[in-house]
Amino acid sequence: MAVDYAVIVVYLAGMLGMGWWGMRRAKSKSEFLVAGRRLGPWMYSGTMAAIVLGGASTIGGVGLGYKHGISGAWMVLTIGFGLLALSLLFSARIARLKVYTVSEMLDLRYGGRAGVISGVVMWAYTLMLAVTSTIAYATIFDVLFDVNRTVSIVLGGAIVVAYSTLGGMWSITLTDMVQFVVKTVGVLLLLLPIAVVKAGGWSEMKAELPSDYFAPLGIGGETIFTYVLIYTFGMLIGQDIWQRVFTARSDKVARWGGAAAGTYCLVYALAGAIVGVAAKVLYPNLANPDDAFALIVKDELPMGVRGLVLAAALAAVMSTSSGALIACATVANNDIWSRLRGLTNRAAPGDGHDEVKGNRVFILAMGVAVVVIAIALNDVVEALTVAYNLLVGGLLVPILGGLLWKRGTVQGALAAVAVGGLAVVGLMWTYGILATEPVYYGLLSSLAAYLVVSLLTEPTDAAVLANWRERLAGRGGDDETADGSDGSDSGGDRSAAAKV
């Protein structure tokens, strides 16, 4: 596997090189956290697709295809649907706000006091997302280089933390673009056709397997509905996704670039399921369906191609990990630490370098925490389920309510977060962490609390709503000028936003 190793080592070295290059571009808070809000359609689409398609979508998607057939695509399909909905319905308004976090949006809409509570929930979600991604690529390192789990986590974590800390969102954007290309070539153009050919072609696959494997809804309606609640709605409100929306240079880029990325996710979902079906023909008796990806790559692909596809798997996981890491650090610094210290989130003119240093320190600190937790934690499925349930059950209603219903109040938003979060935790205790009922009933209780409390309290102050409408129109929030980068560029973006 010398050639395969060489491909992977070159890929990893390239990631570090791009981190160094990104460090030279990230000279302000805006550049460091949201790539200066300058990404065009091609780079925006590629990086958005890279962050949402991680290890669960690649290795897990193939495993679901192995277990359920074509309907195993539904998990990744719902991710694509969520990204399409976010891009077409909400992304333009989100991008115009010129904020850095979801909690800042909540404070703008409701007039403050919602940020710290929502920030804690969002921080827990992004932290666990980074931890699970770290464990996933550590597993790949273990298979590739035959080193123990702890060394694998430290090795992989060090690379992701290094390039993320060096250049922030610019480094992550550049590495994600490469990762997008590697995934496209490795999974769609190489693994998919080779797997189908090795399994004897489509007709042979249909002859070998039960007809249920080719039923679009074979995985079950309840499972599909749960995927929609968790992943489609999760795409609408996750800080890791919103932070990418903030990088778009205009409304049109956010809307149509995101729609292109969502469409790519649908194609990727079907590809992973078909590879899983092919693996079922080749290895009919696997104890663990998630082993299907590694086995088909190891046994069926030629030298060199095997290294590229394994690099594609690493790319999928590392892009999600780095995106979750910078999101976690941004929330920890801007929404929790700064607020607890009584600081503002807006840098004074000339303080851009201090802002970059502070955010860089937080990425490093969160990265070390992620590595330590990944080493200590064996099974992260339950922890990630808790994070997703809290995210959807606690934050979905106040976020979408703020965007869609002007009568919503800060008291209603806080009640929705508290009631939804407590309901989710209590129901997980009753039904079990992996049960579907907690997110169902948690979401309904959050909605009820939001509606009732909002209607029983005074409407949001007219000045707050006026400022909110101004920001939605793309006027205000000129962070580019405040932190020292090119004010003329941001002004052009605001003009474009106002016209769309």
C-alpha positions in Angstrom: 0.0 0.0 0.0 3.0 2.3 -0.4 1.3 4.2 -3.3 -1.9 4.6 -1.2 0.1 5.8 1.7 1.9 8.4 -0.4 -1.5 9.7 -1.8 -2.8 10.2 1.8 0.4 11.7 3.1 0.4 14.2 0.2 -3.2 15.1 0.9 -2.6 15.7 4.6 0.5 17.8 4.0 -1.6 19.8 1.6 -4.2 20.5 4.3 -1.4 21.9 6.6 0.0 24.0 3.7 -3.4 25.5 3.1 -3.7 26.3 6.8 -0.5 28.3 6.5 -1.7 30.1 3.4 -5.0 30.9 5.1 -3.2 32.5 8.0 -1.8 35.1 5.7 -5.3 36.1 4.6 -7.1 36.1 8.0 -6.1 39.5 9.2 -9.4 40.6 10.8 -12.3 39.0 12.7 -14.5 38.9 9.6 -11.8 37.3 7.6 -11.0 34.8 10.3 -14.5 33.7 11.2 -16.5 34.1 8.0 -13.8 34.4 5.2 -14.6 38.1 4.9 -18.1 37.3 3.6 -16.5 37.1 0.1 -17.1 33.6 -1.2 -18.4 33.3 -4.8 -20.8 30.6 -6.0 -18.3 27.9 -6.9 -16.3 28.0 -3.7 -19.4 28.5 -1.6 -21.2 25.5 -3.1 -18.2 23.3 -2.7 -17.4 24.2 0.9 -21.1 24.0 1.9 -21.4 20.5 0.4 -18.1 19.5 2.1 -19.2 20.4 5.6 -22.7 18.8 5.5 -21.4 15.5 4.0 -19.2 14.0 6.7 -18.4 10.5 8.0 -22.0 9.7 8.7 -22.9 10.6 5.1 -20.1 8.6 3.6 -19.2 5.6 5.8 -22.6 5.6 7.5 -24.5 6.2 4.2 -22.8 3.1 2.7 -23.6 1.1 5.8 -27.3 2.1 5.6 -27.3 1.1 2.0 -25.8 -2.3 3.0 -28.5 -2.8 5.6 -31.6 -1.3 4.0 -30.8 -1.1 0.3 -31.7 2.0 -1.8 -33.9 3.4 0.9 -30.7 3.7 3.1 -30.2 6.9 1.1 -32.9 8.7 3.2 -30.6 9.9 5.9 -28.4 11.8 3.5 -31.4 12.8 1.4 -33.0 14.6 4.4 -29.7 16.4 4.9 -29.9 17.6 1.2 -33.6 18.6 1.7 -32.7 20.6 4.7 -29.9 22.4 2.9 -32.2 23.1 0.0 -34.8 24.6 2.3 -32.3 26.7 4.2 -30.8 28.0 0.9 -34.0 28.8 -1.0 -36.2 30.0 1.9 -33.9 31.6 4.6 -30.3 32.0 3.5 -30.6 35.5 1.8 -32.1 36.9 5.0 -29.5 35.2 7.2 -26.6 36.5 5.1 -27.9 40.1 5.2 -27.9 40.2 9.0 -24.0 40.4 9.0 -23.7 38.5 12.3 -21.4 35.7 13.4 -23.6 33.3 15.3 -27.2 32.1 15.6 -27.4 33.6 19.1 -26.6 37.0 17.8 -29.5 36.7 15.4 -31.8 35.8 18.3 -30.6 38.8 20.2 -31.2 41.1 17.2 -34.7 39.8 16.7 -35.8 39.7 20.3 -33.9 42.6 21.7 -31.3 40.7 23.7 -31.3 38.2 26.7 -31.6 35.1 24.5 -28.0 34.7 23.5 -26.3 33.0 26.5 -28.9 30.2 26.9 -29.1 29.5 23.2 -25.3 29.7 23.0 -24.9 27.0 25.6 -27.2 24.7 23.7 -25.5 25.4 20.4 -22.0 25.0 21.9 -22.9 21.5 23.3 -24.2 20.5 19.8 -21.1 21.7 17.9 -18.7 20.3 20.5 -20.3 16.8 20.2 -20.3 17.1 16.4 -16.6 17.8 16.4 -16.0 14.9 18.8 -17.8 12.3 16.7 -16.0 13.5 13.6 -12.7 13.2 15.4 -13.4 9.6 16.4 -14.5 8.8 12.9 -11.3 9.9 11.2 -9.2 8.4 13.9 -10.8 5.1 13.0 -9.6 5.6 9.4 -6.1 6.5 10.6 -6.1 3.3 12.7 -7.0 1.2 9.7 -4.5 2.9 7.4 -1.4 3.1 9.6 -2.2 0.3 12.2 -1.7 2.6 15.3 -3.8 2.5 18.4 -6.9 4.5 18.9 -5.3 7.3 21.1 -2.5 7.9 18.7 -4.9 8.0 15.8 -7.1 10.6 17.6 -4.1 12.8 18.5 -2.6 12.5 15.0 -5.8 13.4 13.1 -6.9 15.9 15.7 -3.5 17.7 15.5 -3.9 18.2 11.8 -7.4 19.6 11.9 -6.7 21.8 14.9 -3.5 23.1 13.3 -5.0 24.3 10.0 -8.2 25.6 11.7 -6.2 27.6 14.3 -3.8 29.0 11.7 -6.2 30.5 9.2 -9.7 30.2 10.6 -12.4 30.1 8.0 -10.1 30.9 5.2 -8.0 27.8 5.9 -11.1 25.7 6.4 -12.7 27.0 3.2 -9.6 26.2 1.1 -9.2 22.7 2.6 -12.9 22.1 2.2 -12.8 23.0 -1.5 -10.0 20.4 -2.0 -12.0 17.9 0.1 -15.0 18.5 -2.0 -13.1 17.7 -5.2 -11.5 14.6 -3.6 -14.9 13.3 -2.4 -16.4 13.9 -5.8 -13.6 12.0 -7.7 -13.1 9.4 -5.0 -16.7 8.4 -4.2 -18.8 9.5 -7.2 -16.4 9.0 -10.1 -14.4 6.0 -8.9 -15.9 4.0 -6.0 -19.5 4.1 -7.3 -18.9 2.6 -10.8 -16.2 0.2 -9.7 -18.4 -1.2 -6.9 -21.3 -1.7 -9.3 -19.1 -3.4 -11.8 -17.5 -5.7 -9.1 -20.9 -6.7 -7.9 -21.8 -7.8 -11.5 -23.8 -4.8 -12.6 -27.2 -3.5 -11.8 -29.1 -6.5 -13.1 -27.0 -9.0 -11.2 -27.5 -6.9 -8.0 -31.2 -7.1 -8.4 -31.1 -10.8 -9.1 -29.0 -11.5 -6.0 -30.9 -9.4 -3.4 -34.5 -9.4 -2.2 -36.8 -6.9 -3.9 -37.1 -4.9 -0.6 -33.5 -3.7 -1.3 -34.8 -1.7 -4.2 -37.9 -0.3 -2.6 -37.7 3.5 -2.1 -39.5 3.5 1.2 -38.1 0.2 2.5 -36.4 1.7 5.5 -39.9 2.6 7.0 -42.0 5.8 7.2 -41.3 6.4 10.9 -37.5 6.3 10.3 -37.8 8.7 7.4 -39.9 11.1 9.5 -37.4 11.0 12.3 -34.6 11.8 9.8 -36.6 14.8 8.6 -37.1 16.1 12.2 -33.4 15.6 13.1 -31.4 16.3 10.0 -33.7 18.5 7.8 -34.6 20.8 10.7 -31.0 20.5 12.1 -29.7 21.9 8.8 -32.0 24.9 9.2 -30.5 26.1 12.6 -27.0 24.6 13.1 -24.3 27.1 13.8 -21.8 25.1 11.7 -24.2 25.6 8.7 -25.1 29.2 9.4 -21.5 30.2 9.7 -21.0 29.0 6.1 -24.0 31.0 5.0 -22.3 34.1 6.5 -19.4 33.6 4.1 -21.5 34.2 1.0 -20.7 37.5 -0.8 -24.3 38.1 -1.8 -27.9 36.9 -1.5 -27.7 35.2 -4.8 -24.6 33.2 -3.9 -26.2 32.1 -0.6 -29.5 31.1 -2.3 -28.4 29.4 -5.5 -24.9 28.3 -4.4 -26.6 26.6 -1.4 -29.2 25.1 -3.6 -26.5 23.6 -5.8 -24.8 22.1 -2.7 -28.2 20.6 -1.6 -28.7 19.0 -5.0 -25.2 17.6 -4.8 -26.2 16.0 -1.5 -29.1 14.2 -3.1 -26.8 12.7 -5.7 -24.2 11.7 -3.0 -27.0 10.1 -1.0 -28.0 7.8 -3.8 -24.4 7.0 -4.6 -23.6 5.9 -1.0 -26.7 3.7 -0.9 -25.9 2.0 -4.2 -22.3 1.3 -3.1 -23.8 -0.3 0.1 -26.1 -2.5 -2.1 -23.0 -3.6 -4.1 -21.2 -4.4 -0.9 -24.1 -6.5 0.2 -23.7 -8.6 -2.9 -20.0 -8.9 -2.4 -20.0 -9.4 1.4 -23.5 -10.8 2.4 -22.8 -11.6 6.0 -21.1 -8.6 7.7 -21.8 -8.3 11.4 -21.4 -4.5 11.3 -22.8 -2.7 8.2 -20.5 0.2 8.7 -17.6 -2.1 7.8 -18.9 -2.3 4.3 -17.1 0.9 3.1 -13.7 0.0 4.4 -14.0 -3.6 3.0 -15.0 -2.7 -0.5 -12.3 -0.1 -0.7 -9.6 -2.4 0.6 -10.5 -5.5 -1.4 -12.0 -4.2 -4.7 -10.1 -1.0 -5.7 -6.8 -0.9 -7.5 -3.6 0.5 -6.0 -3.6 4.3 -6.0 -7.3 4.5 -6.5 -7.7 2.9 -3.1 -5.6 5.7 -1.5 -7.6 8.4 -3.2 -10.9 6.9 -2.0 -9.6 6.6 1.5 -8.4 10.2 1.3 -12.0 11.0 0.2 -13.3 9.4 3.4 -10.8 11.4 5.4 -11.9 14.5 3.5 -15.5 13.9 4.3 -14.9 13.5 8.0 -12.2 16.2 8.4 -14.4 18.9 6.6 -17.2 18.3 9.1 -14.8 18.2 12.0 -13.1 21.5 11.1 -16.4 23.2 10.4 -17.8 22.0 13.8 -14.6 23.1 15.6 -14.7 26.7 14.3 -18.4 26.9 15.0 -17.9 25.6 18.6 -15.1 28.1 19.2 -17.0 31.0 17.7 -20.0 30.3 20.0 -17.8 29.7 23.0 -16.0 33.0 22.5 -18.7 35.3 21.1 -21.9 34.0 22.8 -20.7 32.7 26.1 -17.3 34.0 27.3 -17.6 37.5 25.9 -21.2 37.9 27.3 -20.3 36.5 30.7 -17.4 39.0 30.9 -19.8 41.8 29.9 -18.0 42.5 26.6 -19.5 43.4 23.3 -19.1 41.2 20.3 -18.2 44.1 18.0 -14.5 45.0 17.7 -13.4 48.6 17.8 -11.6 50.0 14.8 -8.0 48.8 14.8 -8.6 45.9 17.1 -9.0 43.3 14.3 -5.7 41.6 15.2 -6.7 41.2 18.8 -10.0 39.7 17.7 -8.2 37.2 15.5 -5.8 36.3 18.3 -8.7 35.7 20.8 -10.6 33.5 18.3 -7.5 31.6 17.4 -6.9 30.9 21.1 -10.5 29.6 21.5 -10.1 27.3 18.4 -7.0 25.8 19.9 -8.6 25.4 23.3 -11.8 23.8 21.9 -9.6 21.6 19.7 -7.7 20.3 22.7 -10.9 19.7 24.5 -12.4 17.8 21.5 -9.3 15.5 21.3 -9.4 14.8 25.1 -13.1 14.0 25.0 -12.7 11.8 21.9 -10.0 9.8 23.7 -12.2 9.4 26.8 -15.4 8.6 25.1 -16.0 5.2 23.5 -19.6 5.4 22.2 -20.6 8.8 21.0 -23.9 7.9 19.3 -25.9 8.6 22.4 -24.1 11.9 23.2 -24.6 13.1 19.6 -28.3 12.2 19.8 -28.7 14.2 23.0 -27.0 17.2 21.2 -29.3 16.9 18.2 -32.4 16.5 20.3 -31.6 19.6 22.3 -30.8 21.6 19.2 -34.0 20.8 17.4 -36.3 20.5 20.5 -34.9 23.7 22.1 -33.9 26.1 19.3 -35.8 25.3 16.2 -39.0 27.1 17.2 -37.5 30.4 18.5 -35.2 30.6 15.5 -37.8 29.9 12.8 -40.4 31.8 14.8 -38.2 34.9 14.8 -37.7 34.7 11.1 -41.4 34.1 10.3 -43.6 35.6 13.0 -43.3 39.2 14.1 -45.5 38.7 17.2 -42.9 36.4 18.8 -41.3 37.9 22.0 -38.1 37.3 23.9 -40.1 35.8 26.8 -41.7 33.3 24.3 -38.3 32.5 22.9 -36.8 31.8 26.3 -39.8 29.7 27.3 -39.5 27.7 24.1 -35.8 27.0 24.7 -36.4 26.1 28.4 -39.6 24.0 27.9 -38.4 22.3 24.8 -35.0 21.5 26.3 -36.4 20.2 29.6 -39.0 18.1 27.8 -36.4 16.5 25.6 -34.2 15.7 28.6 -37.1 14.3 30.6 -38.4 12.2 27.8 -35.0 10.8 27.0 -34.8 9.7 30.6 -38.2 8.1 30.3 -38.1 6.6 26.8 -34.4 6.1 26.3 -31.8 8.3 24.6 -32.2 6.7 21.2 -36.0 6.8 21.2 -37.9 9.0 18.7 -40.5 10.3 21.1 -38.3 12.9 22.9 -37.7 15.0 19.8 -41.4 14.7 18.7 -42.9 15.8 22.0 -40.1 18.2 22.8 -40.7 20.1 19.6 -44.4 20.3 20.2 -44.0 21.5 23.7 -41.5 24.1 22.6 -43.9 25.4 19.9 -46.8 25.5 22.4 -44.7 27.5 25.0 -43.5 29.9 22.3 -47.0 30.7 21.0 -48.7 31.0 24.4 -46.1 33.0 26.2 -45.5 35.3 23.2 -49.3 36.1 23.0 -49.5 36.7 26.8 -46.5 39.1 26.9 -46.0 42.6 25.4 -45.0 42.6 21.8 -41.4 43.2 20.9 -40.4 46.9 21.1 -41.0 48.7 17.9 -37.4 50.0 17.8 -36.0 46.5 18.1 -38.3 45.3 15.2 -37.3 48.4 13.1 -33.6 47.6 13.6 -34.3 43.9 12.7 -36.0 44.9 9.5 -33.1 47.2 8.6 -30.7 44.4 9.1 -32.8 42.0 7.1 -32.7 44.5 4.3 -28.9 44.4 4.3 -28.5 47.8 6.0 -26.3 47.9 9.1 -24.0 45.3 10.7 -21.0 46.6 8.7 -18.4 44.4 10.5 -16.0 44.5 7.6 -15.3 48.2 8.1 -15.3 47.9 11.9 -12.6 45.3 11.9 -10.4 46.8 9.4 -10.9 45.1 6.1 -12.2 46.6 2.9 -15.3 48.7 3.6 -16.0 49.2 -0.1 -16.4 45.5 -0.7 -18.9 45.1 2.2 -20.8 48.2 0.9 -21.2 46.5 -2.5 -22.5 43.4 -0.8 -25.1 45.5 1.0 -26.2 47.2 -2.2 -26.6 43.8 -3.9 -28.5 42.4 -0.9 -30.9 45.3 -1.0 -31.7 44.8 -4.6 -32.4 41.1 -4.4 
